[in-house]
Amino acid sequence: MRYIVTGGAGFIGSNLAETPAQHHDVVIIDSLATGPARRTSSTSGIIPRSTRGE
């Protein structure tokens, strides 16, 4: 199963994405404005984009 987590580089989003990343594919979409990409799991794919339509 594949999951998409928006805001996954922030504190809450990175912790939220970590559990399913152990058994499933997780894609993270984040603007990286307030959270560093290194906070995400190494098994996750990260897409640096804003979800605000800019």
Wavefront OBJ file of the C-alpha trace (Angstrom):
o trace
v 0.000 0.000 0.000
v 1.187 3.536 -0.707
v 0.566 6.498 1.606
v 0.932 10.221 0.946
v 1.708 12.484 3.905
v 1.616 16.260 3.494
v 3.819 18.192 5.883
v 5.930 15.097 6.510
v 9.165 16.966 7.226
v 7.691 18.716 10.269
v 7.805 17.251 13.757
v 4.303 15.750 13.777
v 4.287 14.718 10.115
v 7.644 12.942 10.325
v 6.493 10.927 13.327
v 3.163 10.184 11.643
v 4.881 8.927 8.483
v 7.402 6.741 10.289
v 5.082 3.888 11.346
v 3.595 3.062 7.922
v 7.041 3.517 6.334
v 8.163 0.336 8.104
v 5.788 -1.814 6.029
v 4.488 0.343 3.146
v 5.593 2.942 0.602
v 5.314 6.477 1.969
v 5.604 9.594 -0.179
v 6.007 12.902 1.649
v 4.986 16.236 0.135
v 6.407 19.211 2.024
v 7.506 22.757 1.232
v 10.471 22.313 3.627
v 9.781 25.840 4.890
v 9.915 24.896 8.576
v 11.152 21.303 8.695
v 14.389 19.831 7.343
v 14.232 16.873 4.928
v 16.658 14.945 7.184
v 13.790 14.549 9.678
v 12.067 12.121 7.297
v 12.655 8.390 7.200
v 15.314 7.175 4.799
v 12.754 4.758 3.299
v 10.383 7.600 2.393
v 10.355 9.515 -0.853
v 10.085 13.273 -0.416
v 8.635 15.703 -2.938
v 9.585 19.313 -2.099
v 6.390 21.159 -3.089
v 3.882 23.509 -1.545
v 0.290 22.296 -1.372
v -1.038 25.868 -1.501
v -1.097 25.957 -5.310
v 1.705 28.478 -5.678
l 1 2 3 4 5 6 7 8 9 10 11 12 13 14 15 16 17 18 19 20 21 22 23 24 25 26 27 28 29 30 31 32 33 34 35 36 37 38 39 40 41 42 43 44 45 46 47 48 49 50 51 52 53 54
